[in-house]
Amino acid sequence: MRETLKWKRRETWRVEETMKWEERGMENKEKRGEATCQQENAIAVECLFLFQYTKGLKWIEHVLEQTPYGET
């Protein structure tokens, strides 16, 4: 009977420890995921900026092409 109780306590302890480690692992994954999401957002903002900048340059180029030389 005592051996059974010891075994059950050990098993309970193992399960609890495993759950703790799994929770920590999930927290770490969430943190990494959050960091990845922030990086993706930063990249998206940078791409949008570059797109807008390029679009602006194309518009300026178009205007310059339409303007006769020497006029402003």
Residue frames as a rotation matrix with the C-alpha (Angstrom) as fourth column:
MET 1
0.570 0.821 0.000 0.00
0.821 -0.570 0.000 0.00
0.000 0.000 -1.000 0.00
ARG 2
0.489 -0.456 -0.744 2.79
0.141 -0.800 0.583 2.43
-0.861 -0.390 -0.326 0.92
GLU 3
-0.591 -0.740 0.322 4.66
0.397 0.081 0.914 1.62
-0.702 0.668 0.246 -2.26
THR 4
-0.115 0.658 0.744 1.54
0.986 -0.017 0.168 2.36
0.123 0.753 -0.647 -4.27
LEU 5
0.815 0.421 -0.397 1.11
0.504 -0.854 0.129 5.73
-0.285 -0.305 -0.909 -2.55
LYS 6
0.026 -0.896 -0.442 4.77
0.082 -0.439 0.895 6.59
-0.996 -0.059 0.062 -3.13
TRP 7
-0.633 -0.247 0.733 4.44
0.689 0.253 0.680 5.63
-0.353 0.936 0.010 -6.76
LYS 8
0.315 0.853 0.416 1.26
0.937 -0.350 0.010 7.73
0.154 0.386 -0.910 -7.15
ARG 9
0.700 -0.127 -0.703 2.93
0.245 -0.882 0.403 10.72
-0.671 -0.454 -0.586 -5.50
ARG 10
-0.398 -0.917 -0.029 5.93
0.187 -0.113 0.976 10.38
-0.898 0.382 0.217 -7.79
GLU 11
-0.468 0.301 0.831 3.69
0.883 0.198 0.425 10.05
-0.037 0.933 -0.359 -10.82
THR 12
0.673 0.730 -0.121 1.62
0.734 -0.679 -0.012 13.06
-0.091 -0.080 -0.993 -9.72
TRP 13
0.349 -0.638 -0.687 4.82
0.078 -0.711 0.699 15.05
-0.934 -0.297 -0.198 -9.21
ARG 14
-0.646 -0.614 0.454 6.07
0.455 0.167 0.875 14.05
-0.612 0.772 0.172 -12.69
VAL 15
-0.019 0.738 0.675 2.79
0.987 -0.092 0.128 15.05
0.157 0.669 -0.727 -14.28
GLU 16
0.800 0.314 -0.511 2.81
0.459 -0.869 0.185 18.40
-0.386 -0.383 -0.839 -12.46
GLU 17
-0.051 -0.914 -0.403 6.43
0.056 -0.405 0.912 19.05
-0.997 0.024 0.072 -13.46
THR 18
-0.610 -0.121 0.783 5.68
0.739 0.269 0.617 18.10
-0.285 0.955 -0.075 -17.05
MET 19
0.432 0.854 0.292 2.72
0.897 -0.442 -0.035 20.49
0.099 0.277 -0.956 -17.08
LYS 20
0.610 -0.283 -0.741 4.88
0.191 -0.854 0.483 23.28
-0.769 -0.436 -0.467 -15.69
TRP 21
-0.493 -0.869 0.031 7.48
0.179 -0.067 0.981 22.73
-0.851 0.490 0.189 -18.39
GLU 22
-0.348 0.451 0.822 4.80
0.937 0.165 0.307 22.60
0.002 0.877 -0.480 -21.06
GLU 23
0.735 0.628 -0.254 3.34
0.646 -0.763 -0.019 25.88
-0.206 -0.150 -0.967 -19.79
ARG 24
0.221 -0.752 -0.622 6.78
-0.018 -0.640 0.768 27.48
-0.975 -0.158 -0.155 -19.84
GLY 25
-0.663 -0.462 0.589 7.33
0.512 0.295 0.807 26.14
-0.546 0.836 0.041 -23.31
MET 26
0.142 0.808 0.572 4.03
0.985 -0.172 -0.002 27.58
0.097 0.563 -0.821 -24.49
GLU 27
0.758 0.087 -0.646 4.87
0.304 -0.924 0.233 30.94
-0.577 -0.373 -0.727 -22.91
ASN 28
-0.257 -0.938 -0.231 8.20
0.031 -0.247 0.968 30.94
-0.966 0.242 0.093 -24.69
LYS 29
-0.539 0.137 0.831 6.53
0.822 0.301 0.483 30.03
-0.184 0.944 -0.275 -27.97
GLU 30
0.580 0.813 0.052 4.05
0.812 -0.572 -0.118 32.85
-0.066 0.111 -0.992 -27.48
LYS 31
0.477 -0.487 -0.731 6.86
0.031 -0.822 0.568 35.29
-0.878 -0.294 -0.377 -26.78
ARG 32
-0.637 -0.731 0.246 8.75
0.238 0.117 0.964 34.13
-0.734 0.672 0.099 -29.85
GLY 33
-0.210 0.662 0.720 5.56
0.978 0.151 0.146 34.31
-0.012 0.734 -0.679 -31.88
GLU 34
0.747 0.471 -0.470 4.91
0.519 -0.854 -0.032 37.80
-0.417 -0.220 -0.882 -30.64
ALA 35
-0.017 -0.846 -0.533 8.43
-0.098 -0.529 0.843 38.86
-0.995 0.066 -0.074 -31.57
THR 36
-0.704 -0.213 0.677 8.00
0.577 0.383 0.721 37.28
-0.413 0.899 -0.147 -34.99
CYS 37
0.293 0.901 0.321 4.71
0.955 -0.259 -0.143 39.11
-0.045 0.349 -0.936 -35.46
GLN 38
0.650 -0.119 -0.751 6.35
0.136 -0.954 0.269 42.41
-0.748 -0.276 -0.604 -34.51
GLN 39
-0.481 -0.876 -0.036 9.15
0.033 -0.059 0.998 41.73
-0.876 0.479 0.057 -36.99
GLU 40
-0.458 0.393 0.798 6.63
0.879 0.337 0.338 40.93
-0.136 0.855 -0.500 -39.70
ASN 41
0.656 0.728 -0.198 4.75
0.706 -0.685 -0.179 44.14
-0.266 -0.022 -0.964 -38.95
ALA 42
0.252 -0.657 -0.710 7.97
-0.085 -0.746 0.660 46.15
-0.964 -0.106 -0.244 -39.12
ILE 43
-0.738 -0.512 0.440 8.82
0.337 0.285 0.897 44.57
-0.585 0.810 -0.037 -42.47
ALA 44
-0.022 0.827 0.561 5.30
0.999 0.045 -0.027 45.28
-0.048 0.560 -0.827 -43.77
VAL 45
0.736 0.263 -0.623 5.55
0.345 -0.938 0.012 48.93
-0.582 -0.224 -0.782 -42.71
GLU 46
-0.211 -0.906 -0.367 8.96
-0.125 -0.347 0.929 49.23
-0.969 0.242 -0.039 -44.34
CYS 47
-0.670 0.021 0.742 7.64
0.674 0.436 0.596 47.68
-0.311 0.899 -0.307 -47.56
LEU 48
0.435 0.893 0.117 4.67
0.887 -0.402 -0.228 50.03
-0.156 0.203 -0.967 -47.54
PHE 49
0.489 -0.351 -0.798 7.00
0.006 -0.914 0.405 52.99
-0.872 -0.203 -0.445 -47.06
LEU 50
-0.612 -0.787 0.083 9.20
0.042 0.073 0.996 51.82
-0.790 0.613 -0.011 -49.95
PHE 51
-0.312 0.602 0.735 6.13
0.939 0.312 0.144 51.28
-0.142 0.735 -0.663 -52.12
GLN 52
0.719 0.610 -0.332 4.83
0.585 -0.790 -0.182 54.78
-0.374 -0.063 -0.925 -51.36
TYR 53
0.139 -0.781 -0.609 8.31
-0.147 -0.625 0.767 56.25
-0.979 -0.017 -0.202 -51.94
THR 54
-0.745 -0.410 0.527 8.66
0.383 0.383 0.840 54.43
-0.546 0.828 -0.128 -55.27
LYS 55
0.111 0.885 0.453 5.16
0.987 -0.047 -0.151 55.48
-0.113 0.464 -0.879 -56.27
GLY 56
0.697 0.094 -0.711 6.08
0.227 -0.969 0.094 59.07
-0.680 -0.227 -0.697 -55.45
LEU 57
-0.350 -0.905 -0.241 9.26
-0.105 -0.218 0.970 58.85
-0.931 0.365 -0.018 -57.52
LYS 58
-0.583 0.210 0.785 7.29
0.773 0.442 0.456 57.48
-0.251 0.872 -0.420 -60.48
TRP 59
0.555 0.831 -0.047 4.80
0.796 -0.547 -0.260 60.33
-0.242 0.107 -0.964 -60.16
ILE 60
0.398 -0.502 -0.768 7.63
-0.110 -0.857 0.503 62.90
-0.911 -0.116 -0.396 -60.08
GLU 61
-0.672 -0.667 0.323 9.25
0.181 0.274 0.944 61.23
-0.718 0.693 -0.063 -63.10
HIS 62
-0.147 0.730 0.668 5.89
0.981 0.193 0.005 61.32
-0.125 0.656 -0.745 -64.93
VAL 63
0.755 0.425 -0.499 5.43
0.426 -0.897 -0.120 65.02
-0.499 -0.122 -0.858 -64.14
LEU 64
-0.014 -0.860 -0.510 8.97
-0.200 -0.497 0.844 65.82
-0.980 0.114 -0.166 -65.28
GLU 65
-0.677 -0.184 0.713 8.36
0.569 0.483 0.665 63.94
-0.467 0.856 -0.222 -68.53
GLN 66
0.232 0.889 0.396 5.20
0.971 -0.189 -0.144 66.00
-0.053 0.418 -0.907 -69.14
THR 67
0.712 -0.016 -0.702 6.85
0.176 -0.964 0.201 69.33
-0.680 -0.266 -0.683 -68.37
PRO 68
0.823 -0.444 0.353 8.73
0.340 -0.111 -0.934 70.87
0.454 0.889 0.060 -71.30
TYR 69
0.041 -0.925 -0.377 12.40
0.988 0.094 -0.123 71.51
0.149 -0.368 0.918 -70.64
GLY 70
-0.795 -0.469 0.384 13.08
0.399 -0.882 -0.251 74.82
0.457 -0.047 0.888 -68.88
GLU 71
-0.057 0.833 0.550 9.53
-0.387 -0.526 0.757 75.33
0.920 -0.170 0.352 -67.57
THR 72
-0.966 -0.208 -0.150 8.59
0.060 0.385 -0.921 74.98
0.250 -0.899 -0.360 -63.93
